[in-house]
Structures are given as structure tokens and as C-alpha cells.
Amino acid sequence: MMGTGTTGHGPNGPWEARDGRDTTGRLLRAATGSGARLIAEAATLVQGWAVLADPIAGAVYSAPAAAAADGVHAAAAPHDHPYSVQLPAAGAVLVLAPAPATPAEHTGHVAATTAALLEVRGQRAAELRGEQMRLHTTLLRLLLAGHADAVVDALGGGAYTHVTVYRLTGEDTPAAHQVLWRAVRPTLTPHADACTLLGRLDGELVVAEVHRGSDDGRILRLVSRVCERHGLLAGMAGPLPLAEMSTAYCDAAAARHSATPAHRIVPADAIGAPRLAPLLPAAPYARWAAAVLRPLDPAQQHLLLVWLRTGSKPSAAEALGLSAGTVRARIREAARLLDADLEDATVRAHLLLALRAPAPADAAADSDAAADSGSGSGSGSDEAALRNAGEARLEALPGGILDTGAVRAWAGGLVDGLEPRLRIALTCWLRHHARTAPAATELHVHRTTLTTWLHQCADHLAQNLADATVRAEIHLALRITRCGRDAPADLPRRGGRTYRRA
């Protein structure tokens, strides 16, 4: 696309005698240096400003720097900038805004030559890109294998300490990889305080921003734009210490399972901290969690957390990089150590609360404030009961811990207003771990009917029922607010094939 530059000059304009070959030569010499020099030379030749605007990254090069915003806007809305010239160049848009005295012919020559040279530079970069991408993938695998020191050395020996990980999936992943690579312009030479690695591992796009503890959000913004443009879903984890790269990698995959077209990128901490947990009396809650989790080591706790976040063993295996059989075996061993039935929906919801509980030492600092506010009622009996770790069970939370005004208000606000049929259907479906077929069989309704009801539940609750953490909280909220049995036998019947009686 090309706008028409306005001139308003006669045949004796100041560039009438300018040699076109001289203009081309100046642009060629600038192109041998860098893209930034080429854009700066183009701006000088038209006595105005020049910007190379990318739809994802924004302004790639700008001369002067203050013209970046105008250049991006002109590329997005060329009809609003009829005085400028826009040409496609190397996957982006070259925008030139000449001075009023610059002839249109000269501006067009500069624009066409600059765009052609940018294409040549882009083709040369593409020839080297394959090898660079393979190197990035190798460095990502080294990070996952625990060789953080070797990766830092390869990145120039910078004082990198932390990493933020993004994992993206979707049908358009290869194209998104190319677009994000061009937008990020990754380099292994230390740049400012961060270095970005991009690679495709097992069919998904992985982005790891290695930095010095602070994340400026630039990569997050680029990943978010790419996800919207290419219809991808992404999970984000970090910043975490470099030594915990494998943990961040797993957490990012677990977070991705909660992503939806409405929320395409989900941070791991958004699904890792249930809304119910902060409402519970801190001291008895933390002591109970520490007691029930005492038989498990940190690796087992992390595996259970990833499993509960993703909602299924195959999804947890994918996130952890293990076989499904290995995950099943380790969950069975954890169930034996916990002496609990992890197939029970209530036990799973309690386990998720336990895994996200604050440390007992942290909770002790808040115990006095909780007592003053009245939210710790019943804590004295809980403290006595929890002195013996053997009395703490996943099947039941400490007495009175859910019997507070804050918890009841939270539960009521979440599920109140559901029609009886929707409440009973949702309770049954959650008890079957979000499996529609067995829930429909127990309810004696058609699966299509149950699916329709579940969509109505999601709309009424304004919650994402595909999120395993959300499902666990709704299950507890239904139990807290239960007045009757919420049993399938109590489902209102109208007769007919859809509402078959048992």
C-alpha cells in the first residue's frame, strides 16, 4: 500500500538536480551498517521522519525516536495520514513522512529503495534464522536439564538470576514463532538486563525471558498480541530463580489449561492461589495443611499441585514431561502416604487448599489479627486437635474453619441463585470430576441436556468451568451452602425422554 506524498512545488524544486544514483548509494551504504542506520538515512533524505512499524512489536526502527508513535498510527490507519508514504517491507510497514518541500518523485524513490533494501536485509536474516532458532532450542533444553550456569555463559556471562517462562499452543504455532522472533529480535549478546530465548519443544512454542530479577513486561505484551493475532493459548510462570526453570516450565503448562479464547494468556499464580484460601483463619488452616502434607516431599507436593491445576493425569504428565503411567503411579503412592482417597472430589478440593496454604510461621503472625476480627472462632479447639498430627485428615477441615461470615458470604455470592435442577446437576458433575457421561447416567438425563445445563451454570456463575481450580472452589461452595441433599433423586422431573425417571 502507498499513500501519495503532497508537495505543492513547481519544476524548479530544490531536489530537481539531485542525482538518483547518489540517493541510492547513500541508502546502500547505510544498509550495510544496520536497519536503524538505513531508516535514519531515509529520514534525512526526505527531510522528515521515517519509521519501520511492525503490527506486533510496534516501532522497530524510528528516526527520530519521537516519531515512533506517529509511524505506528500511520501504518495502522494510512487514510488518516495522506501526507505520508507507506510501503510493505520485510514483514512490516515502512512509513515516510517527507517535509512539505520534498518532491513526491524523490520521496517515492527513497521509499522504494529503502523498502527493497529492508527486504534484502530480511532475507539475509532469514538465512541465518534457522541456525539461530536451533541454538535457542538447545539452550532451552539445557536450562530444563539444570545447566543454568552453562546457559548464562553462552549468553555472555551476564548476571542473570531469574527466568519467566511462556508456553504457547495452537494450530498457527509455526507462523507465531516467526512473527514473535521478528518482534522480539532475540540475540545472544547481553541486551540491557534481559535476554529472550525462543524455541519449539514438542510442538509448542516456548519463550524464556532470562533476566536479573525484574520483568519489565515487554515480552508479556508481545506474547499477548501474538496470541490474539494467531489464536493461541498460553500459560505464564515466573519470575523464578534460574535453578527452578523446570518448575516454571511445568507451572506454565498447568496455567495454559485454564486459558480460553476470552483469556488467552493465564499466569500460573492466577490459578495457584484459590480465592477461598485467604478467607480461612490463618493459624489453624496453616497447621492443618502442614500436618496433612507432612508425609510428602516437595517433589510429590509439586506433582499433586500440577495434577490438581490441570485437572487430569494425562494433562499433568504432559506438563511435567513424564509418562502418564509414571504420574498415575506417583499419585497412587501419594494417596497411600496421605491415607486418603484422592478420587473423592471433596478430598481433592481440600488437598488443593492444603497445597496452597501459607507456612505455619507466616500464619502465626496473622493469628492475633484474625482473633480480633472474629474470623478465628473455634480456633482454640482446633489448636488442641492439631497438636497431634495424626488427627489431621484430608477428608475434613478443622472444625469451624468454614463456619465464618467471610466464608459463608463468599460461598453464597458464588453459587446462590442457581435453580435446583442446575445446582443438582452441577454438584453431580463435579463429583464425577467434570465427566459428562457418568454424571448424565446418574442424573438420568441425556448428555446433551446436561451439557446445556452446564453452559447455563457457567453463564449464571460467570466462571470458567474448564478451570480445575474453579471447579474445586465451586464444589466447596456448594457444600457450604447446601440445605438439602443436592442428590440426583431430588432432581425435578417433567416426564418425557429428557427427564427419565430412574
Secondary structure in CASP SS format (residue, H / E / C, confidence):
PFRMAT SS
TARGET T0000
AUTHOR 0000-0000-0000
METHOD secondary structure of the structure
MODEL  1
M C 1.00
M C 1.00
G C 1.00
T C 1.00
G C 1.00
T C 1.00
T C 1.00
G C 1.00
H C 1.00
G C 1.00
P C 1.00
N C 1.00
G C 1.00
P C 1.00
W C 1.00
E C 1.00
A C 1.00
R C 1.00
D C 1.00
G H 1.00
R H 1.00
D H 1.00
T H 1.00
T H 1.00
G H 1.00
R H 1.00
L H 1.00
L H 1.00
R H 1.00
A H 1.00
A H 1.00
T C 1.00
G C 1.00
S C 1.00
G H 1.00
A H 1.00
R H 1.00
L H 1.00
I H 1.00
A H 1.00
E H 1.00
A H 1.00
A H 1.00
T H 1.00
L H 1.00
V C 1.00
Q C 1.00
G C 1.00
W E 1.00
A E 1.00
V E 1.00
L E 1.00
A E 1.00
D E 1.00
P C 1.00
I C 1.00
A C 1.00
G E 1.00
A E 1.00
V E 1.00
Y E 1.00
S E 1.00
A E 1.00
P C 1.00
A H 1.00
A H 1.00
A H 1.00
A H 1.00
A H 1.00
D H 1.00
G H 1.00
V H 1.00
H H 1.00
A H 1.00
A H 1.00
A H 1.00
A C 1.00
P H 1.00
H H 1.00
D H 1.00
H C 1.00
P C 1.00
Y C 1.00
S C 1.00
V E 1.00
Q E 1.00
L E 1.00
P E 1.00
A E 1.00
A C 1.00
G C 1.00
A E 1.00
V E 1.00
L E 1.00
V E 1.00
L E 1.00
A E 1.00
P C 1.00
A C 1.00
P C 1.00
A C 1.00
T C 1.00
P C 1.00
A H 1.00
E H 1.00
H H 1.00
T H 1.00
G H 1.00
H H 1.00
V H 1.00
A H 1.00
A H 1.00
T H 1.00
T H 1.00
A H 1.00
A H 1.00
L H 1.00
L H 1.00
E H 1.00
V H 1.00
R H 1.00
G H 1.00
Q H 1.00
R H 1.00
A H 1.00
A H 1.00
E H 1.00
L H 1.00
R H 1.00
G H 1.00
E H 1.00
Q H 1.00
M H 1.00
R H 1.00
L H 1.00
H H 1.00
T H 1.00
T H 1.00
L H 1.00
L H 1.00
R H 1.00
L H 1.00
L H 1.00
L H 1.00
A C 1.00
G C 1.00
H C 1.00
A H 1.00
D H 1.00
A H 1.00
V H 1.00
V H 1.00
D H 1.00
A H 1.00
L C 1.00
G C 1.00
G C 1.00
G C 1.00
A C 1.00
Y C 1.00
T C 1.00
H E 1.00
V E 1.00
T E 1.00
V E 1.00
Y E 1.00
R E 1.00
L E 1.00
T E 1.00
G C 1.00
E C 1.00
D C 1.00
T H 1.00
P H 1.00
A H 1.00
A H 1.00
H H 1.00
Q H 1.00
V H 1.00
L H 1.00
W H 1.00
R H 1.00
A H 1.00
V H 1.00
R C 1.00
P C 1.00
T C 1.00
L C 1.00
T C 1.00
P C 1.00
H E 1.00
A C 1.00
D C 1.00
A E 1.00
C E 1.00
T E 1.00
L E 1.00
L E 1.00
G E 1.00
R E 1.00
L E 1.00
D C 1.00
G C 1.00
E E 1.00
L E 1.00
V E 1.00
V E 1.00
A E 1.00
E E 1.00
V E 1.00
H E 1.00
R C 1.00
G C 1.00
S C 1.00
D C 1.00
D C 1.00
G C 1.00
R H 1.00
I H 1.00
L H 1.00
R H 1.00
L H 1.00
V H 1.00
S H 1.00
R H 1.00
V H 1.00
C H 1.00
E H 1.00
R H 1.00
H H 1.00
G C 1.00
L C 1.00
L E 1.00
A E 1.00
G E 1.00
M E 1.00
A E 1.00
G E 1.00
P E 1.00
L E 1.00
P E 1.00
L H 1.00
A H 1.00
E H 1.00
M H 1.00
S H 1.00
T H 1.00
A H 1.00
Y H 1.00
C H 1.00
D H 1.00
A H 1.00
A H 1.00
A H 1.00
A H 1.00
R H 1.00
H C 1.00
S C 1.00
A C 1.00
T E 1.00
P C 1.00
A C 1.00
H E 1.00
R C 1.00
I E 1.00
V E 1.00
P E 1.00
A H 1.00
D H 1.00
A H 1.00
I H 1.00
G H 1.00
A C 1.00
P C 1.00
R C 1.00
L C 1.00
A H 1.00
P H 1.00
L H 1.00
L C 1.00
P C 1.00
A H 1.00
A H 1.00
P H 1.00
Y H 1.00
A H 1.00
R H 1.00
W H 1.00
A H 1.00
A H 1.00
A H 1.00
V H 1.00
L C 1.00
R C 1.00
P C 1.00
L C 1.00
D C 1.00
P H 1.00
A H 1.00
Q H 1.00
Q H 1.00
H H 1.00
L H 1.00
L H 1.00
L H 1.00
V H 1.00
W H 1.00
L H 1.00
R H 1.00
T H 1.00
G C 1.00
S C 1.00
K H 1.00
P H 1.00
S H 1.00
A H 1.00
A H 1.00
E H 1.00
A H 1.00
L H 1.00
G C 1.00
L C 1.00
S C 1.00
A H 1.00
G H 1.00
T H 1.00
V H 1.00
R H 1.00
A H 1.00
R H 1.00
I H 1.00
R H 1.00
E H 1.00
A H 1.00
A H 1.00
R H 1.00
L H 1.00
L H 1.00
D C 1.00
A C 1.00
D C 1.00
L C 1.00
E C 1.00
D C 1.00
A H 1.00
T H 1.00
V H 1.00
R H 1.00
A H 1.00
H H 1.00
L H 1.00
L H 1.00
L H 1.00
A H 1.00
L H 1.00
R C 1.00
A C 1.00
P C 1.00
A C 1.00
P H 1.00
A H 1.00
D H 1.00
A H 1.00
A H 1.00
A H 1.00
D H 1.00
S H 1.00
D H 1.00
A H 1.00
A H 1.00
A H 1.00
D H 1.00
S H 1.00
G C 1.00
S C 1.00
G C 1.00
S C 1.00
G C 1.00
S H 1.00
G H 1.00
S H 1.00
D H 1.00
E H 1.00
A H 1.00
A H 1.00
L H 1.00
R C 1.00
N C 1.00
A H 1.00
G H 1.00
E H 1.00
A C 1.00
R E 1.00
L C 1.00
E C 1.00
A E 1.00
L C 1.00
P C 1.00
G C 1.00
G C 1.00
I C 1.00
L C 1.00
D C 1.00
T C 1.00
G H 1.00
A H 1.00
V H 1.00
R H 1.00
A H 1.00
W H 1.00
A H 1.00
G H 1.00
G H 1.00
L H 1.00
V H 1.00
D C 1.00
G C 1.00
L C 1.00
E C 1.00
P H 1.00
R H 1.00
L H 1.00
R H 1.00
I H 1.00
A H 1.00
L H 1.00
T H 1.00
C H 1.00
W H 1.00
L H 1.00
R H 1.00
H C 1.00
H C 1.00
A C 1.00
R C 1.00
T H 1.00
A H 1.00
P H 1.00
A H 1.00
A H 1.00
T H 1.00
E H 1.00
L H 1.00
H C 1.00
V C 1.00
H C 1.00
R H 1.00
T H 1.00
T H 1.00
L H 1.00
T H 1.00
T H 1.00
W H 1.00
L H 1.00
H H 1.00
Q H 1.00
C H 1.00
A H 1.00
D H 1.00
H H 1.00
L H 1.00
A C 1.00
Q C 1.00
N C 1.00
L C 1.00
A C 1.00
D C 1.00
A H 1.00
T H 1.00
V H 1.00
R H 1.00
A H 1.00
E H 1.00
I H 1.00
H H 1.00
L H 1.00
A H 1.00
L H 1.00
R H 1.00
I H 1.00
T C 1.00
R C 1.00
C C 1.00
G C 1.00
R C 1.00
D C 1.00
A C 1.00
P H 1.00
A H 1.00
D H 1.00
L C 1.00
P C 1.00
R C 1.00
R C 1.00
G C 1.00
G C 1.00
R C 1.00
T C 1.00
Y C 1.00
R C 1.00
R C 1.00
A C 1.00
END
